[in-house]
Amino acid sequence: MDASAKINDSFLLFVSAYLDLLMYVKNVQKGLQQVIKTSERLERKLKKRKSSSSSRRSLKSTTISVVLSDEELTVLQASVKEAVSRVRKHPTLLLNMAFIYLLAIFEAFLADVFRVVLQARPEMLRSNKQLTYQAIVSLGSKDELISHMAARELHEIGYGSTRDQWSYYRDRFGVDLAKAGIAIEKLIEMYAERNLLVHNNGLVNNIYLESVRTPKFKKGGRVEITLDAWNDFAQTVEKAASFVKKTLLRRFFPMYKNSKRVSRVHPH
């Protein structure tokens, strides 16, 4: 498989994971809303403190009435109240987790396609960096050596700030997000929030406040991905991935044509 086809296949793999994630979030949200409504309805019924020794069954539902002491009813009410409180947090937990995964599949896509370009254009790897004889011998073939060098360079870049990473992608590969109408500040905001969720239990710290131009959260507060933010971030990632793929194919493989290629996704 040639390099251009590999880039397109990586994009199709990203699109598949992206659409699966969107569908998962949508379906789970519907289920959670139903669970929340049912839980809240049960909580309201218990507050009425009704008790009876009778029971009856209808075609639509089953009603079971039992006699409870005041102490038993209080314990049951407290248990249901705590359960409802936890269930109400699940929609936010879902979006936080989905957001983390969204950036994970995006980063995997970027690493794959940029590595393909470096492997196809090894002259782009020229630098003052060195490898030991032992590393060279262990890698064996020239292709394995180039692959190792490409992976190492991208791995090292991955430790830089979001701004530095995208400056590298622009200077080395010609991928300028501004041409796609994507502000680098948006990506900085996304990754800063992701880092808080992954590395700081979602608690806002000075690193976040210093990184983001217009912080949405205050120090000591907790990051929560709202539905609006999720939709916005998902569309931004999809737009960026599409632009990266299109730019790399046009710049490095202008003769590439494939009837199965996808240029944009429109899931929303």
N, C-alpha and C positions, 0 to 999 in steps of 0.2 A: 504493500500500500504506500502511495507516495505521500509527501508531507501535506499537501493541500487537502487530500482526502482525510487524513488524520485530523486536521483542524476541523473540518466539517463534521466528522464523526464525533469529536469531542463536544462540539456545540450541540449536536443532536442528543447526546447523552445528557448534557446539562439541561436541555429543554425538557426531556422526559422527566428528570428528577424534579425540575421546577414545577411542571404541571401537576405531577403527583403530589407535591407538597401543597400547592394551592387547593387541590381537590380535598386533600386530607384535612386541611384547616377548615375549609367550608363545611365539610360533613361533620367533623367533630364539634364545631361550633353549634350546629343545629341540634346535635344530641345533647350537648351541655345545656343549652337553653331549655330543652324539655325537662332535663333532670332538675334544673334550678326551679322551674315552675312547679313541678311535682313536689319538690322538697318544701318550697314555701307554702304550698297549699296544705301539706301535712302539718307544717308548723302552725298555721292559722287554726286548723281544726283542733289541734291539741290545746291551744290557748282557750278554747271555749269550755274546756274541762267537762265535757259531757261524758257520761258513762251509762251503760245499760247492760243487762245480762242477756239480751236477745241478739239473734243474728239472722240475717236473711241474705238470699242470693238472687240477683236479677240477671237478665241477659247481658246487660251492658257492664256491670261491675259487681264486685263482691264486697259486701259491707259486713264487717265483724265488729261487734260491740262487746267490750269486756268491762268488768267492774274493777277499778283501780283505787287504791287508797290515795290520799292526798300526797303522801310521801312518794309512792310509786309514780304517780303522774308527774310530780315535780322532777324526778330523776329522768323520766322519759322526755319531758319537755326540754330539759337541759341538754340531753344527748342529741335530740333532733336540732336544737338551736345551734349547737357546735358543728354538726354535720352540714347544715345549711350555710353557715359562715364559711366553712372550708370550700364547699361547692362553688360559692360565689367567686372565689379566687381562681377557679380553674380556667375561665376564658383568658385571663391575663397570663396565667402560667403557660397555656397553650401557645399564645402569640410570642411570648418570650422564647420558648423552646424552638418554635418554627423559625423565628428570626435568626437564631444562632445557626440553625441548620441551613438556612438560606445563604448566609455568608460562607458557610463551609463548602457548599457545592459550587459557589461562585469562585472561591479561592482555588478549588481543585481544577475547575475549568481553566482559569488563568494560568496556573502552573503547567497544565498539559499543553496548551496551545503555544505558549511562549517557549517552552522546552522544544517543541517540534520545530519552531522557526530556528532556534539556535543550532539544533542538530542538522537542519538542512543548510544552514549558512554558518558553518563553523568559523569563518573568518571574523564573525561578529564577537567571537570569544577572545580575541587577541587582547592580552593585558599583561601586566607584570606579575600576575599570580603564578605560583609554581606548584608542581607536584613532585613528590619524592619518587625515586627509582622504584621503590617497593610498590607504591600505588600504581605506577605506570605498568609494571610487570603484572601485577595482580589483575588489572583490568583486561589485559590481553589484546583484543583487537582495537583498531583505530575507532570503529563505531562506538565501542563500549567506552573508550577514553573520552570521546566527544560527548557522549550521553552523560557521563559522570561530571564533566566540566560544566555542562549546561545546567544540570540539576544542582550542582554546588553553587553556581552563581545565583540562580533564582532563589535557592534556600537562604543565602546570605542577604539578598535583597528583602526577603520576607520578614527579616527582623527589623527593618527600618520603619519609619513612620509611614502612615498612609500617604502623606504628601510626597515623601521621598520615593516611595514605591511607584507612584503614578508619574512622577517626574522621570524616573528611570524608564518606565514603559513608553513615555512620550519621546524621550531622547534616543533610546535604543531601537524602538520598534515603530515610532511614528504614531503611536496611539494617543491622541490628544482628546481627552474627554470633552473639552470645551467645544470642539467641533460637533459633538453629538448633543450639545445643549445640557450637559451634565456638569454641575458645579462640583469642584473638588471638595468644597466645604460640606456638601451633602454626604459624600463618602466618608469624610473625616468624622462627621456626626454619627453615621451608622456604625463605624468601627469602634468609636469611642464608647458608644452605648453597649455594643456587643462585648467589649472588653470588661466593662463593669459587670455585666451579667455573668460572664465566665470566670473572671478573676477576683471580683470583689463583692460577690453575693448581691450584685445590683445596687450597691450603695454608692452614691455620688461622692467622688473625692476631688482633690485639687488637680490631679492629672487630667480628668475629664474637663473640668472647668477651664483649664489652661489650653486644652486642645481644641475645644469647640468655640467657634466665633460667637454664636448665639445660643447659649445653653438653654435647654428646655427644663432642666432640673436643677434644684438648689443643693448645695453641699449638705450631706447627711440624709438627703432624700433618697428615694428608691426609684430606679428606672423601671418603667412599666410601658411595654409596647402596646399602644392603643390600636384599634382596628384601622383607624385612618392612617396611622404611622406605618402599620404593616402593609397596607395597600400601596402607600407611597414608596416604601423601601423596596417592595417586591417589583414594582414597575421600574424603579431606578436600576436595580440589578439586572433585570431582563434587558433593558435598553442598553446598559453598559456592555453586557455579554455579546449582544448582537452587533454592537459597534466594533468591539474588539475583533470578533471573527471577520467581519466585513473588511476592516482596515488591514488585517494581516493578509488576507487572501488577495486583496487588491494591490497591496504594496510589494509582497514577496512572491506571489503566485498569480500574476495577472491573467494567465491563460486558463486558470481553473474554471471548469464548468461542470455542474452536476444538477440534474433535474430534480434530485431529492433534497437539495439544500433548502434550509429554512433561514430567511433573513430576519424575521421578527416573529414574535409570539404575541397573540392577542387573547389572553385568557380572561380578562376582566370584563 
